[in-house]
Amino acid sequence: MFNPDPNLMNSTSLSGQNILITGAAGRIGSATAKQALHSGANVLLVDISPQELDRLAAELSFYESDRISTFVGDTSSREGVDSLVLKALATCGTIHGAVHSAYPRSKGWGAEFEFFESEHLFDDLTSQLGGAILFSRRIIQCFQDQGHGNLIHLSSIQGIRAPKFEHYEGTSMSSPIEYSAIKSGIISVTRWLAKYTANQGIRVNCVSPGGIFDSQPQEFLSRYRQSCTSIGMLSSDHVASLVVFLLCPGSAAINGQNIIVDDGWTL
């Protein structure tokens, strides 16, 4: 007789779980917060902008207020990371899962390859990739103390494939070399952490989204769509639904993976 695993019976529910989301006011962060709440989670929302956090809290006001906590925090420094994790633990006692979607950028972000300034390059590499490692170290310590935890990082298709530069021709858009370096690094960090924390009740995975629609020029959207299979540019909800699944019990056997959601762009 078939006996289903009782831990997987509610495989898509996050009921009673406390989920920490950095960069929560961003497109992926806010969509993840909404879907996590819909799945029953309590959310701990972190962002560097108090104004954007207030806006997000207002958008989520139709959920029970005691399931939503907000924290202004900077994930690009050790002090900032330590502070926000301690505040989150003081609020909820246990952090079951964390989604690191913070996306800090320097004033020179997006400069052309021939003209970027070294200080902006170093700032972006430190705040984005370095910040992801600092956050990982602190949240993994928290998970080790608890004996369980689930960490999700955000990478990108640009961390897997070279940009399709022809998509950007005739627009003011670009895909910076440091973005590819950072996002490929995030994938390596994910695999390293999953192996490092083996047999400790901890999972670490990564999601690599394709481009997300944000009123890009029509010529770019048309070229991008030709590289895809049915949708083209994604919505943030396409990504958030996968992130939330990776937080749920139904993904218990998935660890150390980079999962691509891109409508076939990388084929």
C-alpha positions as CSV (number, residue, x, y, z in Angstrom):
1,M,0.0,0.0,0.0
2,F,1.3,3.5,-0.9
3,N,2.1,5.6,2.1
4,P,2.7,9.3,1.1
5,D,5.3,11.3,2.9
6,P,3.3,13.3,5.5
7,N,5.8,16.2,5.2
8,L,4.8,16.6,1.6
9,M,1.0,16.4,2.0
10,N,0.8,20.2,2.0
11,S,3.6,20.6,-0.5
12,T,2.8,24.1,-1.6
13,S,1.9,25.6,1.8
14,L,4.1,27.9,3.8
15,S,1.6,28.2,6.6
16,G,3.3,29.3,9.9
17,Q,6.7,29.8,8.2
18,N,8.7,33.0,8.6
19,I,10.3,34.1,5.4
20,L,12.9,36.9,5.3
21,I,13.1,38.8,1.9
22,T,15.8,41.3,1.2
23,G,15.3,43.8,-1.6
24,A,11.6,43.3,-0.7
25,A,10.4,46.5,-2.4
26,G,11.9,45.5,-5.8
27,R,9.9,43.8,-8.5
28,I,10.9,40.2,-7.7
29,G,11.0,40.9,-3.9
30,S,7.5,42.4,-3.8
31,A,6.0,39.7,-6.0
32,T,7.6,37.0,-3.8
33,A,6.2,38.7,-0.7
34,K,2.7,38.7,-2.1
35,Q,2.9,35.0,-3.2
36,A,4.5,33.9,0.1
37,L,1.7,35.6,2.0
38,H,-0.9,34.0,-0.2
39,S,0.7,30.6,0.6
40,G,0.3,31.3,4.3
41,A,3.8,32.6,5.3
42,N,4.7,35.4,7.7
43,V,7.0,37.8,5.8
44,L,9.9,39.8,7.1
45,L,10.5,42.5,4.5
46,V,13.9,44.2,4.2
47,D,14.8,47.1,2.0
48,I,17.2,50.0,2.0
49,S,14.4,52.5,1.2
50,P,11.9,53.3,4.0
51,Q,9.6,55.0,1.4
52,E,9.4,51.9,-0.8
53,L,8.9,49.7,2.2
54,D,5.9,51.9,3.2
55,R,4.5,51.6,-0.3
56,L,4.8,47.8,-0.3
57,A,3.2,47.5,3.2
58,A,0.3,49.6,1.9
59,E,-0.1,47.2,-1.1
60,L,-0.1,44.2,1.3
61,S,-2.6,45.8,3.7
62,F,-5.4,43.3,2.7
63,Y,-3.4,40.6,4.5
64,E,-3.4,40.3,8.3
65,S,-1.0,43.0,9.6
66,D,0.5,40.6,12.2
67,R,1.9,38.5,9.3
68,I,4.0,41.4,7.9
69,S,7.1,42.9,9.4
70,T,9.3,45.6,7.8
71,F,12.9,46.5,8.4
72,V,15.0,49.2,6.8
73,G,18.4,47.6,6.2
74,D,21.5,47.6,4.1
75,T,22.8,44.1,3.0
76,S,26.0,45.3,1.5
77,S,27.9,45.5,4.8
78,R,28.6,43.0,7.6
79,E,27.1,45.4,10.2
80,G,24.0,45.9,8.1
81,V,23.4,42.2,7.6
82,D,24.0,41.3,11.3
83,S,21.6,44.0,12.4
84,L,18.7,43.0,10.1
85,V,19.0,39.3,11.0
86,L,19.1,40.1,14.7
87,K,16.0,42.3,14.3
88,A,14.2,39.6,12.4
89,L,15.0,37.0,15.0
90,A,13.9,39.3,17.8
91,T,10.5,39.7,15.9
92,C,9.8,36.1,15.0
93,G,12.2,33.8,16.9
94,T,12.8,31.6,13.9
95,I,13.6,32.3,10.3
96,H,12.5,29.3,8.2
97,G,13.5,30.6,4.8
98,A,15.3,33.6,3.3
99,V,15.2,35.1,-0.2
100,H,18.1,37.4,-1.1
101,S,16.9,39.6,-3.9
102,A,18.6,42.9,-2.9
103,Y,20.1,44.6,-5.9
104,P,22.3,47.6,-4.8
105,R,23.9,49.6,-7.6
106,S,26.6,52.3,-7.8
107,K,26.1,55.7,-9.4
108,G,28.1,54.4,-12.4
109,W,26.0,51.2,-12.9
110,G,25.4,50.4,-16.5
111,A,28.3,52.4,-18.0
112,E,29.6,51.2,-21.3
113,F,32.5,48.7,-21.2
114,E,35.0,51.2,-22.6
115,F,34.1,53.9,-20.1
116,F,33.2,52.5,-16.7
117,E,35.1,53.8,-13.6
118,S,37.1,51.4,-11.5
119,E,35.6,52.7,-8.2
120,H,32.1,52.0,-9.5
121,L,33.1,48.6,-10.7
122,F,34.6,47.7,-7.3
123,D,31.6,49.1,-5.5
124,D,29.1,47.0,-7.5
125,L,31.2,43.8,-7.2
126,T,31.5,44.3,-3.5
127,S,27.9,45.3,-2.8
128,Q,26.2,42.8,-5.0
129,L,28.4,39.7,-5.0
130,G,30.2,40.5,-1.7
131,G,26.9,41.4,-0.1
132,A,25.3,38.1,-1.2
133,I,28.2,36.2,0.5
134,L,28.0,38.3,3.7
135,F,24.2,37.7,3.8
136,S,24.7,34.0,3.2
137,R,27.2,33.7,5.9
138,R,25.0,35.3,8.5
139,I,21.8,33.5,7.6
140,I,23.5,30.2,7.4
141,Q,24.8,30.7,10.9
142,C,21.2,31.3,11.9
143,F,20.0,28.1,10.2
144,Q,22.8,26.1,11.8
145,D,21.8,27.3,15.2
146,Q,18.2,26.3,14.4
147,G,19.1,23.0,12.7
148,H,17.1,23.9,9.6
149,G,16.7,26.6,6.9
150,N,16.1,27.4,3.3
151,L,18.0,30.1,1.3
152,I,17.2,31.3,-2.2
153,H,19.5,33.5,-4.2
154,L,18.6,35.4,-7.4
155,S,21.0,35.1,-10.4
156,S,20.1,35.7,-14.1
157,I,20.3,34.3,-17.5
158,Q,23.2,36.6,-18.0
159,G,25.1,34.5,-15.5
160,I,24.7,31.5,-17.7
161,R,25.0,32.8,-21.3
162,A,26.7,35.8,-22.9
163,P,24.3,38.7,-23.7
164,K,22.6,38.8,-27.0
165,F,24.1,42.2,-27.9
166,E,22.1,42.5,-31.1
167,H,19.0,42.9,-28.9
168,Y,20.3,46.2,-27.6
169,E,21.2,47.9,-30.9
170,G,19.6,51.3,-31.4
171,T,18.6,51.6,-27.7
172,S,20.2,53.2,-24.7
173,M,20.1,49.8,-22.9
174,S,23.1,47.6,-22.2
175,S,24.1,44.5,-20.3
176,P,27.2,45.4,-18.2
177,I,30.1,43.0,-17.9
178,E,30.0,43.2,-14.2
179,Y,26.4,42.1,-14.1
180,S,27.4,38.8,-15.9
181,A,30.3,38.4,-13.5
182,I,28.2,39.0,-10.4
183,K,25.4,36.7,-11.5
184,S,27.6,33.8,-12.6
185,G,29.3,34.2,-9.2
186,I,25.9,33.9,-7.4
187,I,25.4,30.5,-9.0
188,S,28.8,29.3,-7.8
189,V,28.1,30.7,-4.3
190,T,24.9,28.7,-4.3
191,R,26.5,25.4,-5.2
192,W,29.4,26.0,-2.7
193,L,26.9,26.7,0.1
194,A,24.7,23.7,-0.6
195,K,27.7,21.4,-0.4
196,Y,29.2,23.2,2.6
197,T,26.0,22.8,4.6
198,A,25.2,19.2,3.6
199,N,23.5,17.0,6.2
200,Q,22.6,20.0,8.4
201,G,18.9,20.4,7.5
202,I,19.8,23.4,5.2
203,R,19.0,23.9,1.5
204,V,20.4,26.6,-0.8
205,N,19.1,27.1,-4.3
206,C,19.2,29.8,-7.0
207,V,16.8,31.1,-9.6
208,S,18.0,32.6,-12.8
209,P,15.2,34.7,-14.4
210,G,15.1,36.0,-18.0
211,G,14.3,39.6,-18.6
212,I,11.4,41.1,-16.8
213,F,9.1,43.6,-18.5
214,D,9.6,47.2,-17.4
215,S,8.5,49.4,-20.3
216,Q,11.6,48.6,-22.4
217,P,11.7,50.1,-25.9
218,Q,9.6,48.2,-28.4
219,E,12.5,47.3,-30.7
220,F,14.2,45.6,-27.8
221,L,11.0,43.8,-26.8
222,S,10.5,42.5,-30.3
223,R,14.1,41.2,-30.7
224,Y,14.0,39.6,-27.2
225,R,10.7,37.9,-28.0
226,Q,12.2,36.2,-31.1
227,S,14.7,34.5,-28.9
228,C,11.9,33.0,-26.7
229,T,9.3,30.3,-27.2
230,S,5.9,31.7,-26.2
231,I,6.0,34.7,-23.8
232,G,9.1,36.9,-24.3
233,M,9.8,39.3,-21.4
234,L,8.5,37.8,-18.1
235,S,6.5,39.3,-15.3
236,S,7.9,39.3,-11.8
237,D,5.1,36.8,-10.8
238,H,6.7,34.2,-13.2
239,V,9.8,34.3,-11.1
240,A,8.1,34.7,-7.7
241,S,6.1,31.5,-8.2
242,L,9.2,29.5,-8.6
243,V,10.9,31.1,-5.6
244,V,8.0,30.3,-3.4
245,F,7.9,26.7,-4.6
246,L,11.5,26.4,-3.6
247,L,10.6,27.5,-0.1
248,C,7.8,25.0,0.1
249,P,8.0,21.3,1.4
250,G,7.3,20.0,-2.1
251,S,10.8,21.1,-3.2
252,A,12.5,19.2,-0.4
253,A,14.7,17.1,-2.7
254,I,16.0,20.2,-4.6
255,N,19.3,21.5,-3.3
256,G,22.3,23.3,-4.8
257,Q,20.5,23.9,-8.0
258,N,20.3,26.9,-10.4
259,I,16.8,26.8,-11.9
260,I,16.2,28.8,-15.1
261,V,12.9,30.6,-15.8
262,D,13.3,32.3,-19.1
263,D,10.7,31.2,-21.7
264,G,13.4,29.4,-23.6
265,W,15.8,32.3,-24.0
266,T,18.8,30.2,-23.2
267,L,18.0,27.4,-25.6
